[in-house]
Amino acid sequence: QVQLVESGGGLVQAGGSLRLSCAASGRTFSTYAMGWFRQASGKERDFVAAVSRYGGTTYYADSVKGRFTISRDNAKNTMSLQMNSLKPEDTAVYYCAASTSPAARLVASTLYNYWGQGTQVTVAS
């Protein structure tokens, strides 16, 4: 089992940047593929980005490709999401998640076993 805690959210102007972090407990962090999801008010939780167990493979939602970068540091049990060129439509609660699934593309929230509590990102226009 793993516990996840996000940090780094806040209020930023459009065009600005934020870096989200996800700290994981436990000694088996590298056994989990990791992902970021977001949920805007009144909307469903959407996939943002994911990274494979050792960081060799990453994939992104089309809406963030080229602006966001996901990374992980297994030695520190952390995952990050660098968000650049932020837009008002990026406003949402951002969640990190861990998956034990062997699936190749972990874009569905149902493939994730563990979730953090979320961190609010607000982008002002």
VEXVEX-207126 format. One record per residue (C-alpha): x, y, z; chain; residue number from 1. Coordinates in steps of 0.5 Angstrom, whole numbers, padded with zeros to 4 digits. Layout:
BEGIN
<site><px>X</px><py>Y</py><pz>Z</pz><cadena>A</cadena><num>NUM</num></site>
...
END
This chain:
BEGIN
<site><px>0000</px><py>0000</py><pz>0000</pz><cadena>A</cadena><num>1</num></site>
<site><px>0002</px><py>0007</py><pz>-0001</pz><cadena>A</cadena><num>2</num></site>
<site><px>0000</px><py>0014</py><pz>0001</pz><cadena>A</cadena><num>3</num></site>
<site><px>0000</px><py>0020</py><pz>-0003</pz><cadena>A</cadena><num>4</num></site>
<site><px>0001</px><py>0027</py><pz>-0001</pz><cadena>A</cadena><num>5</num></site>
<site><px>0001</px><py>0033</py><pz>-0007</pz><cadena>A</cadena><num>6</num></site>
<site><px>0003</px><py>0040</py><pz>-0006</pz><cadena>A</cadena><num>7</num></site>
<site><px>0005</px><py>0046</py><pz>-0010</pz><cadena>A</cadena><num>8</num></site>
<site><px>-0002</px><py>0048</py><pz>-0012</pz><cadena>A</cadena><num>9</num></site>
<site><px>-0004</px><py>0056</py><pz>-0012</pz><cadena>A</cadena><num>10</num></site>
<site><px>-0006</px><py>0062</py><pz>-0016</pz><cadena>A</cadena><num>11</num></site>
<site><px>-0002</px><py>0064</py><pz>-0022</pz><cadena>A</cadena><num>12</num></site>
<site><px>-0003</px><py>0069</py><pz>-0028</pz><cadena>A</cadena><num>13</num></site>
<site><px>-0005</px><py>0066</py><pz>-0034</pz><cadena>A</cadena><num>14</num></site>
<site><px>0002</px><py>0064</py><pz>-0038</pz><cadena>A</cadena><num>15</num></site>
<site><px>0005</px><py>0063</py><pz>-0031</pz><cadena>A</cadena><num>16</num></site>
<site><px>0008</px><py>0056</py><pz>-0028</pz><cadena>A</cadena><num>17</num></site>
<site><px>0007</px><py>0052</py><pz>-0023</pz><cadena>A</cadena><num>18</num></site>
<site><px>0011</px><py>0046</py><pz>-0020</pz><cadena>A</cadena><num>19</num></site>
<site><px>0006</px><py>0040</py><pz>-0017</pz><cadena>A</cadena><num>20</num></site>
<site><px>0010</px><py>0035</py><pz>-0013</pz><cadena>A</cadena><num>21</num></site>
<site><px>0007</px><py>0028</py><pz>-0010</pz><cadena>A</cadena><num>22</num></site>
<site><px>0011</px><py>0025</py><pz>-0004</pz><cadena>A</cadena><num>23</num></site>
<site><px>0009</px><py>0018</py><pz>-0003</pz><cadena>A</cadena><num>24</num></site>
<site><px>0010</px><py>0013</py><pz>0003</pz><cadena>A</cadena><num>25</num></site>
<site><px>0013</px><py>0006</py><pz>0003</pz><cadena>A</cadena><num>26</num></site>
<site><px>0019</px><py>0003</py><pz>0000</pz><cadena>A</cadena><num>27</num></site>
<site><px>0016</px><py>0000</py><pz>-0006</pz><cadena>A</cadena><num>28</num></site>
<site><px>0015</px><py>0007</py><pz>-0010</pz><cadena>A</cadena><num>29</num></site>
<site><px>0018</px><py>0004</py><pz>-0016</pz><cadena>A</cadena><num>30</num></site>
<site><px>0013</px><py>-0002</py><pz>-0017</pz><cadena>A</cadena><num>31</num></site>
<site><px>0008</px><py>0003</py><pz>-0018</pz><cadena>A</cadena><num>32</num></site>
<site><px>0006</px><py>0007</py><pz>-0025</pz><cadena>A</cadena><num>33</num></site>
<site><px>0004</px><py>0014</py><pz>-0023</pz><cadena>A</cadena><num>34</num></site>
<site><px>0000</px><py>0019</py><pz>-0026</pz><cadena>A</cadena><num>35</num></site>
<site><px>-0004</px><py>0026</py><pz>-0025</pz><cadena>A</cadena><num>36</num></site>
<site><px>-0011</px><py>0027</py><pz>-0026</pz><cadena>A</cadena><num>37</num></site>
<site><px>-0015</px><py>0034</py><pz>-0025</pz><cadena>A</cadena><num>38</num></site>
<site><px>-0022</px><py>0035</py><pz>-0024</pz><cadena>A</cadena><num>39</num></site>
<site><px>-0025</px><py>0042</py><pz>-0025</pz><cadena>A</cadena><num>40</num></site>
<site><px>-0031</px><py>0044</py><pz>-0021</pz><cadena>A</cadena><num>41</num></site>
<site><px>-0037</px><py>0041</py><pz>-0024</pz><cadena>A</cadena><num>42</num></site>
<site><px>-0034</px><py>0036</py><pz>-0029</pz><cadena>A</cadena><num>43</num></site>
<site><px>-0031</px><py>0029</py><pz>-0029</pz><cadena>A</cadena><num>44</num></site>
<site><px>-0024</px><py>0027</py><pz>-0027</pz><cadena>A</cadena><num>45</num></site>
<site><px>-0019</px><py>0028</py><pz>-0033</pz><cadena>A</cadena><num>46</num></site>
<site><px>-0013</px><py>0025</py><pz>-0034</pz><cadena>A</cadena><num>47</num></site>
<site><px>-0007</px><py>0029</py><pz>-0035</pz><cadena>A</cadena><num>48</num></site>
<site><px>0000</px><py>0025</py><pz>-0035</pz><cadena>A</cadena><num>49</num></site>
<site><px>0003</px><py>0019</py><pz>-0033</pz><cadena>A</cadena><num>50</num></site>
<site><px>0010</px><py>0016</py><pz>-0032</pz><cadena>A</cadena><num>51</num></site>
<site><px>0012</px><py>0009</py><pz>-0032</pz><cadena>A</cadena><num>52</num></site>
<site><px>0015</px><py>0005</py><pz>-0026</pz><cadena>A</cadena><num>53</num></site>
<site><px>0022</px><py>0008</py><pz>-0028</pz><cadena>A</cadena><num>54</num></site>
<site><px>0021</px><py>0014</py><pz>-0032</pz><cadena>A</cadena><num>55</num></site>
<site><px>0023</px><py>0011</py><pz>-0038</pz><cadena>A</cadena><num>56</num></site>
<site><px>0016</px><py>0013</py><pz>-0041</pz><cadena>A</cadena><num>57</num></site>
<site><px>0011</px><py>0019</py><pz>-0041</pz><cadena>A</cadena><num>58</num></site>
<site><px>0005</px><py>0020</py><pz>-0044</pz><cadena>A</cadena><num>59</num></site>
<site><px>0000</px><py>0027</py><pz>-0044</pz><cadena>A</cadena><num>60</num></site>
<site><px>-0007</px><py>0029</py><pz>-0045</pz><cadena>A</cadena><num>61</num></site>
<site><px>-0007</px><py>0033</py><pz>-0052</pz><cadena>A</cadena><num>62</num></site>
<site><px>-0009</px><py>0039</py><pz>-0048</pz><cadena>A</cadena><num>63</num></site>
<site><px>-0003</px><py>0039</py><pz>-0044</pz><cadena>A</cadena><num>64</num></site>
<site><px>0002</px><py>0036</py><pz>-0049</pz><cadena>A</cadena><num>65</num></site>
<site><px>0008</px><py>0041</py><pz>-0050</pz><cadena>A</cadena><num>66</num></site>
<site><px>0006</px><py>0045</py><pz>-0044</pz><cadena>A</cadena><num>67</num></site>
<site><px>0007</px><py>0040</py><pz>-0038</pz><cadena>A</cadena><num>68</num></site>
<site><px>0012</px><py>0035</py><pz>-0036</pz><cadena>A</cadena><num>69</num></site>
<site><px>0012</px><py>0029</py><pz>-0031</pz><cadena>A</cadena><num>70</num></site>
<site><px>0018</px><py>0026</py><pz>-0028</pz><cadena>A</cadena><num>71</num></site>
<site><px>0019</px><py>0022</py><pz>-0022</pz><cadena>A</cadena><num>72</num></site>
<site><px>0025</px><py>0021</py><pz>-0017</pz><cadena>A</cadena><num>73</num></site>
<site><px>0025</px><py>0014</py><pz>-0014</pz><cadena>A</cadena><num>74</num></site>
<site><px>0030</px><py>0015</py><pz>-0010</pz><cadena>A</cadena><num>75</num></site>
<site><px>0026</px><py>0020</py><pz>-0006</pz><cadena>A</cadena><num>76</num></site>
<site><px>0019</px><py>0017</py><pz>-0007</pz><cadena>A</cadena><num>77</num></site>
<site><px>0017</px><py>0023</py><pz>-0011</pz><cadena>A</cadena><num>78</num></site>
<site><px>0013</px><py>0025</py><pz>-0017</pz><cadena>A</cadena><num>79</num></site>
<site><px>0013</px><py>0032</py><pz>-0020</pz><cadena>A</cadena><num>80</num></site>
<site><px>0009</px><py>0036</py><pz>-0025</pz><cadena>A</cadena><num>81</num></site>
<site><px>0012</px><py>0042</py><pz>-0028</pz><cadena>A</cadena><num>82</num></site>
<site><px>0006</px><py>0046</py><pz>-0031</pz><cadena>A</cadena><num>83</num></site>
<site><px>0008</px><py>0052</py><pz>-0036</pz><cadena>A</cadena><num>84</num></site>
<site><px>0004</px><py>0057</py><pz>-0040</pz><cadena>A</cadena><num>85</num></site>
<site><px>-0002</px><py>0056</py><pz>-0036</pz><cadena>A</cadena><num>86</num></site>
<site><px>-0009</px><py>0057</py><pz>-0038</pz><cadena>A</cadena><num>87</num></site>
<site><px>-0015</px><py>0059</py><pz>-0034</pz><cadena>A</cadena><num>88</num></site>
<site><px>-0018</px><py>0052</py><pz>-0037</pz><cadena>A</cadena><num>89</num></site>
<site><px>-0012</px><py>0049</py><pz>-0033</pz><cadena>A</cadena><num>90</num></site>
<site><px>-0016</px><py>0051</py><pz>-0027</pz><cadena>A</cadena><num>91</num></site>
<site><px>-0018</px><py>0045</py><pz>-0023</pz><cadena>A</cadena><num>92</num></site>
<site><px>-0016</px><py>0040</py><pz>-0017</pz><cadena>A</cadena><num>93</num></site>
<site><px>-0010</px><py>0036</py><pz>-0019</pz><cadena>A</cadena><num>94</num></site>
<site><px>-0009</px><py>0029</py><pz>-0016</pz><cadena>A</cadena><num>95</num></site>
<site><px>-0003</px><py>0024</py><pz>-0016</pz><cadena>A</cadena><num>96</num></site>
<site><px>-0005</px><py>0017</py><pz>-0017</pz><cadena>A</cadena><num>97</num></site>
<site><px>-0001</px><py>0010</py><pz>-0016</pz><cadena>A</cadena><num>98</num></site>
<site><px>-0002</px><py>0004</py><pz>-0021</pz><cadena>A</cadena><num>99</num></site>
<site><px>0000</px><py>-0003</py><pz>-0020</pz><cadena>A</cadena><num>100</num></site>
<site><px>-0004</px><py>-0005</py><pz>-0027</pz><cadena>A</cadena><num>101</num></site>
<site><px>0001</px><py>-0008</py><pz>-0032</pz><cadena>A</cadena><num>102</num></site>
<site><px>-0003</px><py>-0004</py><pz>-0038</pz><cadena>A</cadena><num>103</num></site>
<site><px>0001</px><py>0000</py><pz>-0042</pz><cadena>A</cadena><num>104</num></site>
<site><px>-0003</px><py>0007</py><pz>-0043</pz><cadena>A</cadena><num>105</num></site>
<site><px>-0005</px><py>0008</py><pz>-0036</pz><cadena>A</cadena><num>106</num></site>
<site><px>-0010</px><py>0014</py><pz>-0038</pz><cadena>A</cadena><num>107</num></site>
<site><px>-0016</px><py>0011</py><pz>-0035</pz><cadena>A</cadena><num>108</num></site>
<site><px>-0017</px><py>0013</py><pz>-0027</pz><cadena>A</cadena><num>109</num></site>
<site><px>-0020</px><py>0006</py><pz>-0026</pz><cadena>A</cadena><num>110</num></site>
<site><px>-0013</px><py>0003</py><pz>-0027</pz><cadena>A</cadena><num>111</num></site>
<site><px>-0011</px><py>0007</py><pz>-0021</pz><cadena>A</cadena><num>112</num></site>
<site><px>-0011</px><py>0004</py><pz>-0014</pz><cadena>A</cadena><num>113</num></site>
<site><px>-0009</px><py>0010</py><pz>-0010</pz><cadena>A</cadena><num>114</num></site>
<site><px>-0010</px><py>0017</py><pz>-0010</pz><cadena>A</cadena><num>115</num></site>
<site><px>-0008</px><py>0023</py><pz>-0006</pz><cadena>A</cadena><num>116</num></site>
<site><px>-0012</px><py>0028</py><pz>-0003</pz><cadena>A</cadena><num>117</num></site>
<site><px>-0011</px><py>0033</py><pz>-0009</pz><cadena>A</cadena><num>118</num></site>
<site><px>-0008</px><py>0040</py><pz>-0009</pz><cadena>A</cadena><num>119</num></site>
<site><px>-0012</px><py>0046</py><pz>-0012</pz><cadena>A</cadena><num>120</num></site>
<site><px>-0009</px><py>0050</py><pz>-0018</pz><cadena>A</cadena><num>121</num></site>
<site><px>-0013</px><py>0056</py><pz>-0020</pz><cadena>A</cadena><num>122</num></site>
<site><px>-0010</px><py>0060</py><pz>-0026</pz><cadena>A</cadena><num>123</num></site>
<site><px>-0013</px><py>0067</py><pz>-0027</pz><cadena>A</cadena><num>124</num></site>
<site><px>-0014</px><py>0071</py><pz>-0034</pz><cadena>A</cadena><num>125</num></site>
END
